[in-house]
Amino acid sequence: MQNIMLRRRAGTDAPYLHHRQHRDAPLERRPCENPLTKAWSEHKKQSGNRRIERTAKMLDSFALVPCFHNEPRAGQHRRRCESPLQNHSDRRFRSRPGEGKGGRSRYQGPGIQIGGKENRHSVSEMKRLVMSVACRNLHDLALPFKLLTFARRSPQAATSKLPEPPIEPRQTGPQHPKFRAPSMRAFCMILAVLLMDRSSAFASTLAPDYSREIRPILADHCFACHGPDEKARKGGLRLDLRDDALHGGKSDGPAIVPGHPEKSALLQRILTTDTDDVMPPTGEKHPVKSQHTELLRRWIAAGAPYSKHWAFESPIKSPLPSRLKQNSSAAIDHFVQARLAKAGLRPSPAASPEQMARRLYLDLIGLPPSPAETARFVSEARKNLGTAVESLADRLLASEHFGEKWARQWLDAARYADSNGYEKDLMREQWAWRDWVIQAYNRDLPYPQFIVEQIAGDLLPGRTQDQLIATGFFRNGMINEEGAIVPEEFRMEGNFDRMDTLGKSVLGLTLQCAQCHSHKFDPISHEEYYGLFSFINNSYDAQSRVYNSEQQERIAKLQATLDDVDRRVRESRPHWAAELDAWGKQVLDTSDRYDWKVIEAEDLHSTSELNHPTTLPDGSILTLGHRTVSGDVYMIAQPAMENITGLRLEIFTHGDLPYDGPGRSFLGTWALSELIVEAKRPGSNQWTALRLAQATADFSEPDGSMEPEWSNKSLDKDGKRRRGPVAYLIDTNDLTGWRADRGRGRRHTESVAVVQFETPQTLPRGTKLKFSLRMNHGGDNNGDKNTMVGRFRLSTTTHPHPSAPPVDYAAILALRVPEARRTDKQRRTLFAAWRHSVPALKSFNEEAEAAWKPYPDPVTSILHLAERGPEDPRETRRLDRGQWNRPKETVRPQVPAVLHPIEPGNLPRRLAFAQWLVDQRSPLAARVAVNRVWQALFGRGLVETSEDFGLRGAEPSHPELLDWLAVDFMEKGWSHKQLIRGIVTSATYRQSSRVTPEQQEKDPGNQWLARGPRFRAEAEVIRDIALAASGLLSPCIGGPSIFPPVPQNVLDFNFFGMDYWIPAQGPERYRRSLYVFRKRSMPDPALSTFDAPNADTSCARRPRSNTPLAALASLNEPVFVEASQALALRILREGGATDARRADYAYQLCVGRAPRPSEKQALLELLDSRRKKISEGWLNANELATGDPSRRASLPEKTTPRDAAAWAVASRVLLNLDETLTKH
Amino acid sequence: MNLAQEIRRETARLITRRWFFRDCGVGMAALATQSLLAREKRPSKSPGNPLAPRAPHFQGKAKRVIYLFQAGAPSHLELFDPKPELTKRDGQLPPADLLKDYRAAFIKPNSALLGPKYKFAPRGQCGMELSEILPFTSEVADELCLVRTMQTEAVNHAPAQIMMNTGSQIFGRPSFGSWTLYGLGSEGENLPGYVVLTSAKGTSGGASNYGCGFLPTLYSGIPLRPTGDPLLYLSNPRGFDLETQRASLDTLRELNQASLNVNGDPETAARIQNYEMAYQLQTSAPELLDLSKEPRHVLDLYGIQDPKQPGFARNCLLARRLAERGVRFVQLFHEAWDQHGNLTKAIKQNCVDTDRASAALIKDLKQKGLLDSTIVLWGGEFGRTPMVQGGNDGRDHHNRAFSIWMAGGGLKRGHVHGESDELGFNAVRDAVHVHDLHATLLHLLGFDHRKLSHRFQGLDMRLTGIAGEVVPGLLA
């Protein structure tokens, strides 16, 4: 008998298998004397079943049960990883094994302590009790099975003498066994067993459904150690596949013998009382409940049929009865009513037209209807409710506000934010992506296109700027710019987060479990995870400029002008091709003469220690991560130094730099204050500067002072810094620097500088050279205002007089590319460089230069993915335990075998992957999308765990309905609008949301839908309701996020100062909440109290809380207060001349119906009492109405400040009504 | 107000009061909670407020936690871990084998060693060695359980703070305080169960340091702000007096009650209750913050000159007042310790700012009889390198051995746990990983850390992930 345990060995990373022999103290056998054990002996002789024998032994040696306290404790025995995100593997620094532990002296928590005197007593008592009860029923105990069943609880019962353990708080899933008096328990147990076996004749002959009833049990109790994860698998036993289960593990033989529960080790292991053998292991998790054991027994008896998890099978449209319309609303009603009947519930009557109008408005566009709109709908509904709903739905689906409402849930899933997160949490511009999502919903972009453009829009043939913007999806994650981070570590964190996002939003799978090891529950192996990962790993974290359509036209025109110039040049010089060739050869010859030797860095760092530069395969140095406004990046090397005359400094672009670089500033530009070369001879400790002279470059800006955006009080108090000529690079003056910005449209290009040593350098072997690039030209605040070079390379030459040719370096690099492989851009660059070299083409060159001048400044920019080219591929390796710095073997791109296959064809890898995600054959894509829509409308998805459709996710409440809608969704061109229309026109959706006591009792969560949806609106909708009702709402769509007023005490407590947070004034202040700036480390104080997520990670499902702090926010937050003041004036302006009529109007504005008499009365009383208090001088009318005692509200005619004040108080109440805050 | 109105108003008030006292305990509130719990798929164990106190797995020694989080990472070498050998080797390079696979954040590991800037001496009966710049903490040495071998994985502030507070370097997990509140509920009736107090500047980890991650929103830490409204939006709009607020809320309740009569939704009942709770907060929070009734000698104990002056000392006293009022978890954030340079002067100033009040909190809690049931925890997210940074007066981030101290509820007193090597670089005996610390603290609160879980994405998530062992050596 071997019990294989997993123990985490402290001090090492790897868990090791501990083959545990029998307990240290050997079991003492006692002669079997009582009738029970006799019966046992008889049976085991006959059956020869090892398992039963062990159990018999177990019974024999009941008195020895106390030795349980040598048992490893729960959890120490084996652990299931429940936190895939946890960086739990790096335990290098843990204490050595056994420290402070080991043996009996090991600490034992009081919760589960077994053993000690009391227990021994209780165990023997238990034994006596069991025996006596059992013996009385001996004639019934023919089957060993029963014995096993009834005896198995005894170890737990043994703990009954311990103080009553308190209730497990918050334990989800099956509860721990209740601790009750043993006698009662044993008795019930026996009764149950007897009934169970006797009733087998009349027990349901149907096999339990594997997917619904059996797999959840196995998943809960078994799969962690006997599931898909081979590394965690114990005893070689796998239970999630039928063949494997039938074959069994190493120690037991078949785990399942179809038709024979009594021979199936699976069941025996659950039922045995042998603490060595019982499964799940003693102390570990919760034992299998008896009704589940019975289900398992029946299932095995019925032949143990397996089926694939429902979510991995393609959805099928079950036929609807022919009497019904064959559309989605009929299907919804059909399936929902069928389920209601089963639950013994009846559907509710239709909601009132007023309620219906408000529900549709809030659901479809996220804004409440105006009184006029409500009235219109009510009158239409009187004629025909059905058509009224349809026509309103159509109107709202066509509204441009539709996209604003529906974008929000996708923004949550895509973790959209306006800042980078982590410590610095710098501002980012990503709103172009947000606007793309709004428009995608408004355009009703078919879902596959919606996804493909976001995953791989950059790779679509002839991609548009919009499609590039769409790929911002994956870049919505956080960026760590904390000082000195290793960029690769956080690139990997970013990728893990992308996988998580993909899992939650598109696949509906908890992918991240497989980051460190094969998934414990879902069939996704560790290797498959990295297979998926590899589709998105070969990419740059790119940034591009975004132009509006007018600018795009201007750029196209400019390009046309340039093309025209070039065409005319070609016409005027028929031999241009030969000339260009000859010129090219000459340029290359000159350049090659220098025989540049790239210097290999042996050490890279920065004096400030804030930057961690890295070397690329071509010897260039790339600096990512923290962006500093001053300081240096240096490399130490030992190049051969014999007669070295000069250095070449090449400055390169790179896909990970802003706009491809080559600089790291917010423009993608750079400035180099100084290049310093120092030498340290062998044996010396002293760095000595080597003098440089004669700097030349392919291009320098003219001399000038620094522009205002780079002003920096501490580096340059008096604004003395200059920039321009390359000579500034070696003038030993930090206040001057070389810059080579070619201006808008042409700044993202390579540059080169060549410097000479004052005298040729010959240095002894072993001399270390330190090359520092000093950067002292940045602006205030680390981040965007830096002027760092992103990527550079240094080389040496021995040529007597090296210099940089006055030819655009990009052209020289293009010359080195074989002609056939040159890109369009390279061809143009080359042609332009040649054109400039020909004096006769002066006028053409001037014309071209003039064309560049009006190149536009972009409107904004976008972070997006860009694919790495063939010259710079990144292969994906499996990361051991998910650790970024422990790459193992290369992984080929692959998708989980359990899902549909991928057919890459000739497509770029990421594009093929994107298409695979939303392939018609995907069992998940449509279901997940449909479920998200259902969740938005009904408050919970048909699958409640909308982020997890896997084995541990919730079962669908209406499986056929989910599938019907999923298939219909695909058939109707994956149209969100059609899907939504189908749902909102169903009778199910149109039900009243009133909760009857019967419904409350039978279905408090409304999962069977016996009533319409009723829940607190989402954060953004709540704020928008207040703005819309008050008339303050600014209906503009899109654009930069706005800064709402945030209390100073919140702003103050940010790690980094936020001088940019200037609260919006005027209409901007009252933009829809979708546009409220989302700063990750400072969640919006108002919206977050209503559960708006802070975008740290993907959120597929918001919680809905109901707290006093939320009440304070909607009562007192400035924008809510301003809305109540504005609402008061609107009511006075539009609501009529008396308070009674105004009350009607006010109710219409806020809740979309007229007040009931008692409601009106209460409101009028409040108004009267306030008027009285104001008259009496207790309250200041102006202050109530405007927040300022000296400022009078702009009053409508025939109203007084007192009216405005009283109504401001009343309006604040109205905006806080439960009905105002609720979608119902 | 005419008679009829007055009667109606009075009746309404009576109903409010009756409702509040009768139903808040069980009736209506229970109804509300049921729906909340039903959504969370949790059986309702305790009727009433979802934050109502709950029994843990077993009787814990501690009932509450006050966590004095010293963000920025204090140097253990100047404060808690005396290293005479490091003094001797000042200026020398560290042994090469020590640096294998070592990762510092900024410096090259092979930087010269820097001798401790301050002297240590044995303190109290127990003889625990503490730095000369901790004169007040030294006075309570006999109450402290000092751990010199804390370890974490992260070397950058934001991930390390998140790790220390949530058990994971990845954002989006519930904080220790949230887990505690989730498990125990709160005894504070008119205050949030998990209160956050801040001094110095904002933390690297931001709001996620006290976030509730995937737990329901009501388990979030709620900042009690040092300036302005202590709780966000606590003040009524300008011009609203208390009477107007009460009248508004009475009307609101009446109208909401009318809705409830029609819609029958327990959520509405919960909302009615929450507006009343909000009103309670409006009175209880100012009372809490009003230190004018604290006697002068108590203010002196904490070193508080002006009780209105925000800062660490005032927060320590507030922490005691919160503990007295049944708040389950109080967390102070003091982000000031990131001494890459200017170590000698800055760390001394940090001690001037925090030492006296930290020690005062221990003395005060003890004197009030609260120390035995309160865990006080003092420490940052990692330690500092024995190697120098920034000329000759700074230290880089170091995660292999650092010090924290704890006191109170079930912890050993006057005890030093673990030992780092002679340079204060590695733990050589009794290392305590962050997960172990969490496991131990949960144990003291009465939880088996493996069982305090919440199902999220199909997994039973825990504060300690799959790791963590209770450290018996810390337990009294």
Contacts between the chains, C-beta under 8 A, distances in Angstrom:
chain1	res1	chain2	res2	distance
A	8	B	467	7.2
A	74	B	448	7.7
A	74	B	450	6.5
A	75	B	450	4.4
A	76	B	469	7.8
A	79	B	450	8.0
A	79	B	466	4.8
A	80	B	466	7.0
A	81	B	465	7.6
A	81	B	466	4.6
A	82	B	453	7.3
A	82	B	459	4.4
A	82	B	460	5.1
A	82	B	461	5.8
A	82	B	462	6.3
A	82	B	465	7.1
A	82	B	466	6.3
A	83	B	168	6.8
A	83	B	173	8.0
A	83	B	459	7.0
A	83	B	461	5.9
A	83	B	462	6.9
A	83	B	465	3.8
A	83	B	466	6.2
A	84	B	459	7.5
A	85	B	168	5.8
A	85	B	170	4.5
A	85	B	172	7.6
A	85	B	173	7.2
A	86	B	167	7.3
A	86	B	168	5.2
A	86	B	170	7.7
A	86	B	465	3.6
A	86	B	466	6.7
A	86	B	467	7.6
A	87	B	153	5.5
A	87	B	163	7.8
A	87	B	168	6.8
A	87	B	169	5.1
A	87	B	170	7.3
A	88	B	435	7.6
A	88	B	465	4.8
A	88	B	466	5.5
A	88	B	467	4.9
A	90	B	153	5.1
A	91	B	433	7.1
A	91	B	467	7.1
A	92	B	101	7.8
A	93	B	151	4.3
A	93	B	399	7.7
A	93	B	400	5.3
A	93	B	426	7.3
A	93	B	427	6.5
A	93	B	431	6.0
A	93	B	433	7.2
A	94	B	151	7.5
A	94	B	431	6.0
A	94	B	433	6.0
A	95	B	427	7.2
A	95	B	429	7.7
A	95	B	430	6.1
A	95	B	431	4.3
A	99	B	429	7.6
A	99	B	430	6.4
A	100	B	430	6.3
A	100	B	471	7.3
A	100	B	472	6.2
A	100	B	473	5.6
A	101	B	469	7.7
A	107	B	470	6.1
A	107	B	472	3.6
A	107	B	475	7.8
A	109	B	58	7.5
A	109	B	443	6.6
A	109	B	448	5.8
A	109	B	470	6.7
A	110	B	58	4.9
A	110	B	59	7.9
A	111	B	57	4.9
A	111	B	58	4.8
A	111	B	448	5.0
A	111	B	451	7.8
A	112	B	448	7.4
A	165	B	57	6.9
A	165	B	58	6.5
A	166	B	55	3.8
A	166	B	56	6.5
A	166	B	57	6.4
A	166	B	58	6.5
A	166	B	59	7.7
A	166	B	446	7.9
A	167	B	45	5.6
A	167	B	54	8.0
A	167	B	55	6.0
A	168	B	57	6.4
A	168	B	451	6.4
A	169	B	45	6.8
A	169	B	54	4.8
A	169	B	55	7.0
A	169	B	56	6.5
A	169	B	57	7.5
A	169	B	182	7.8
A	169	B	183	5.1
A	169	B	184	7.5
A	169	B	452	7.3
A	170	B	42	6.2
A	170	B	54	7.9
A	170	B	182	6.1
A	170	B	183	6.5
A	170	B	452	7.1
A	170	B	453	7.6
A	170	B	454	6.6
A	171	B	451	6.5
A	171	B	453	6.9
A	172	B	41	6.7
A	172	B	42	6.7
A	172	B	453	6.8
A	172	B	454	6.5
A	172	B	455	4.1
A	172	B	460	6.7
A	173	B	455	6.3
A	173	B	460	6.9
A	175	B	43	7.7
A	421	B	171	7.0
A	422	B	158	4.5
A	422	B	159	7.7
A	422	B	204	7.6
A	423	B	156	7.5
A	423	B	157	5.5
A	423	B	158	4.1
A	423	B	204	3.8
A	423	B	205	7.6
A	423	B	206	7.9
A	425	B	206	6.5
A	478	B	171	6.9
A	480	B	156	7.1
A	480	B	158	7.0
A	480	B	159	7.7
A	482	B	156	4.7
A	482	B	157	6.2
A	482	B	158	5.8
A	482	B	204	7.1
A	483	B	105	7.2
A	483	B	106	6.5
A	483	B	156	8.0
A	484	B	105	4.4
A	484	B	106	4.3
A	484	B	156	7.3
A	485	B	105	7.6
A	485	B	156	5.4
A	486	B	103	7.8
A	493	B	170	7.2
A	496	B	170	8.0
A	504	B	457	7.9
A	510	B	457	4.6
A	510	B	458	5.4
A	510	B	459	7.2
A	513	B	459	7.2
A	521	B	458	6.3
A	603	B	108	7.9
A	605	B	108	6.1
A	608	B	106	8.0
A	609	B	106	3.6
A	609	B	107	5.4
A	609	B	108	7.7
A	609	B	389	6.8
A	609	B	396	7.6
A	610	B	106	6.6
A	945	B	457	7.3
A	945	B	458	7.1
A	947	B	457	6.1
A	948	B	457	5.1
A	948	B	458	5.0
A	950	B	458	5.9
A	951	B	458	7.3
A	952	B	457	7.9
A	952	B	458	2.8
A	952	B	459	7.1
A	953	B	458	5.8
A	993	B	263	6.8
A	993	B	265	7.8
A	994	B	262	6.7
A	994	B	263	5.4
A	994	B	264	6.0
A	995	B	263	6.3
A	995	B	264	4.0
A	995	B	265	4.9
A	995	B	266	7.6
A	996	B	264	6.4
A	997	B	264	7.0
A	1000	B	264	6.8
A	1000	B	266	7.0
A	1004	B	34	6.5
A	1004	B	35	5.6
A	1004	B	38	4.4
A	1004	B	266	7.6
A	1005	B	35	7.7
A	1005	B	38	5.1
A	1005	B	39	6.0
A	1014	B	263	6.7
A	1014	B	265	5.7
A	1014	B	267	7.6
A	1015	B	267	7.1
A	1016	B	267	6.8
A	1016	B	271	7.9
A	1047	B	225	7.5
A	1047	B	228	5.5
A	1047	B	229	6.5
A	1047	B	232	6.2
A	1047	B	233	8.0
A	1048	B	227	7.2
A	1048	B	228	5.9
A	1049	B	225	4.0
A	1049	B	226	6.9
A	1049	B	227	4.9
A	1049	B	228	4.0
A	1049	B	229	7.2
A	1050	B	225	7.4
A	1050	B	232	7.2
A	1052	B	202	7.5
A	1052	B	227	7.3
A	1053	B	198	5.4
A	1053	B	201	7.5
A	1053	B	202	4.4
A	1053	B	223	7.5
A	1053	B	225	7.7
A	1054	B	202	4.2
A	1054	B	206	7.5
A	1055	B	201	6.7
A	1055	B	202	4.4
A	1055	B	203	6.2
A	1055	B	204	5.4
A	1055	B	206	6.7
A	1055	B	335	7.3
A	1056	B	202	7.7
A	1080	B	206	7.0
A	1081	B	202	7.7
A	1081	B	205	7.7
A	1081	B	206	2.7
A	1081	B	207	6.0
A	1081	B	208	7.1
A	1082	B	206	6.6
A	1082	B	207	6.3
A	1083	B	207	5.5
A	1085	B	232	5.1
A	1085	B	233	7.7
A	1086	B	233	7.7
A	1089	B	217	7.8
A	1089	B	232	7.7
A	1091	B	217	5.2
A	1094	B	207	6.9
A	1094	B	208	7.3
A	1094	B	211	7.4
A	1096	B	171	3.8
A	1096	B	172	4.4
A	1096	B	208	6.0
A	1096	B	211	7.9
A	1097	B	170	7.7
A	1097	B	171	6.6
A	1097	B	172	4.0
A	1103	B	216	5.1
A	1103	B	217	5.5
A	1104	B	39	7.5
A	1105	B	216	6.0
A	1105	B	217	3.9
A	1105	B	218	5.2
A	1106	B	32	7.6
A	1106	B	36	7.1
A	1106	B	267	6.2
A	1106	B	270	4.8
A	1106	B	271	5.8
A	1106	B	274	5.9
A	1107	B	217	7.0
A	1107	B	218	5.3
A	1107	B	274	6.0
A	1108	B	274	4.7
A	1108	B	275	7.5
A	1108	B	277	3.7
A	1108	B	278	4.1
A	1108	B	280	7.7
A	1108	B	281	5.7
A	1109	B	192	7.5
A	1109	B	222	6.6
A	1109	B	231	7.0
A	1109	B	232	7.2
A	1109	B	233	8.0
A	1109	B	278	7.5
A	1109	B	281	8.0
A	1110	B	274	7.2
A	1111	B	271	7.6
A	1111	B	274	5.0
A	1111	B	275	4.8
A	1111	B	277	7.4
A	1111	B	278	4.0
A	1112	B	231	6.9
A	1112	B	232	6.9
A	1112	B	233	4.4
A	1112	B	234	6.1
A	1112	B	278	4.9
A	1112	B	281	7.0
A	1112	B	282	7.9
A	1113	B	232	6.9
A	1113	B	233	5.1
A	1115	B	233	7.0
A	1115	B	236	7.4
A	1115	B	275	8.0
A	1115	B	278	6.9
A	1116	B	233	3.9
A	1116	B	234	7.3
A	1116	B	235	6.4
A	1116	B	236	6.0
A	1116	B	237	6.1
A	1117	B	232	7.9
A	1117	B	233	5.1
A	1121	B	237	4.4
A	1124	B	237	7.9
A	1156	B	258	6.6
A	1158	B	258	5.9
A	1159	B	255	5.6
A	1159	B	258	5.5
A	1162	B	251	5.4
A	1162	B	254	4.7
A	1162	B	255	5.8
A	1162	B	258	7.8
A	1163	B	251	6.8
A	1163	B	255	7.4
A	1165	B	5	6.1
A	1165	B	8	7.3
A	1165	B	9	7.7
A	1165	B	251	7.3
A	1166	B	247	6.2
A	1166	B	248	7.0
A	1166	B	251	4.3
A	1168	B	5	7.6
A	1169	B	1	6.4
A	1169	B	5	7.6
A	1169	B	247	5.9
A	1170	B	244	6.8
A	1170	B	247	7.4
A	1172	B	1	6.9
A	1173	B	243	7.4
A	1173	B	244	7.0
A	1178	B	241	6.9
A	1178	B	243	7.5
A	1179	B	239	6.5
A	1179	B	241	6.6
A	1179	B	244	6.4
A	1180	B	239	5.6
A	1182	B	239	7.9
A	1183	B	238	5.5
A	1183	B	239	3.2
A	1184	B	237	7.9
A	1184	B	239	4.0
A	1184	B	240	6.9
A	1184	B	244	7.8
A	1185	B	239	7.9
A	1187	B	237	6.2
A	1187	B	238	4.6
A	1187	B	239	6.8
A	1188	B	238	7.2
A	1189	B	239	7.4
A	1205	B	239	7.5
A	1209	B	240	7.5
A	1209	B	244	6.1
A	1209	B	247	7.8
A	1209	B	248	5.9
A	1210	B	251	7.8
A	1212	B	237	7.4
A	1212	B	248	6.3
A	1213	B	248	5.2
A	1213	B	251	5.3
A	1213	B	252	4.8
A	1213	B	255	7.1
A	1216	B	252	5.8
A	1216	B	275	7.3
A	1217	B	252	7.0
A	1217	B	255	5.8
A	1217	B	256	6.5
A	1217	B	259	7.1
A	1218	B	256	4.6
A	1218	B	259	5.2
A	1218	B	260	7.5
A	1218	B	267	7.8
A	1218	B	268	4.7
A	1218	B	271	4.9
A	1218	B	272	7.5
A	1219	B	256	8.0
A	1219	B	259	5.1
A	1219	B	263	8.0
A	1221	B	271	7.5
A	1222	B	267	7.6
A	1222	B	268	7.7
A	1224	B	263	6.7
A	1224	B	265	7.9
